[in-house]
Amino acid sequence: MELLSGEHVVSHIENECMKSMKQIGDLGLKPPHIHVFQFGNDPSSSQYVKRIARNCQRFGIKFDHMHYIKDKDEFCRTLMASCNNSEISAVMVQQPLPKDLMFCVDYIPFVKDVEGVTTVSMGRLFKGEPALAPCTAEAVMEILDFYDISLEGKKVAIVGRSNIVGKPLTMMLLDRNATVKVCHSKTKYLSAELKIFEIIIVAIGKANFISTDSVNPHSIVIDVGTNYTESNRLVGDVNFDKVRHRVSRITPVPGGVGLVTNIMLIKNIINAYKFQHPELDDEDEE
């Protein structure tokens, strides 16, 4: 069994990001600038914003936290202003968001949508047009690419159909000529279905949902899950301790997809900036 650790992937992406930031500086351009919007005081959301701020500082990306507690009108006005401001290269809206504010997310133009969550971004992904994808879906693809796991002609099963993992991954894998089946909690005879697939990506949000009866000795298993047990232990959607001995390759939890997802936001911020500065593509080719 080969462990598909996220640490090596993160180091590779960090080097790419540092190189891109150096190119931006060498061209005399202003650094990328992100506005992160938050409404309310959800504790986990606030912690995530702090982590984004630290990462942006580490890479020299300008960061502003646009935090609103009660004024929904001002939230919408400021969000629209940031989306229309050419000095702001990236915009993201923290979840959870009140239902009556969800429409505001679609203010974000696809070139600034670093989470790949707007209707336009998803539509462009579906059509195979340039767009940023959700960071978790991107993280899965980065791991597959880093470990030279070929996708062309491969049978890939995705367990989970969320808008930030299962659905975008389906489009991304199809674009790479994989044969994709989307499964979920209502799929009949799920274990028997999964056994025939070469790559199994699990993102269903249930601790230890997948066990040895769903895999074969040649299976490559990508575990996207992040679940906490009663003892506050972080585990994936796959029963790692049992499955690891029955497959050829597997990502751990923690230390796998989640680790890569964190750095993918930085890469998406830089890629959003490149959308808006085509001269950087010419620089990359040199």
Secondary structure, DSSP 4 states (H G I P E B T S, - for coil): -EE--HHHHHHHHHHHHHHHHHHHHHTTPPPPEEEEEEES--HHHHHHHHHHHHHHHHHT-EEEEEEESS-HHHHHHHHHHHHH-TT--EEEEPSP--GGGGGGGGGS-TTTBTT--SHHHHHHHHHT-S-PPPHHHHHHHHHHHHTT---TT-EEEEE---TTTHHHHHHHHHHTT-EEEEE-TT-TTHHHHHTT-SEEEE-S--TT-B-GGG--TT-EEEE---EE-TT--EE-SB-HHHHGGGSSEE--SSSSHHHHHHHHHHHHHHHHHHHH-THHHHHHH-
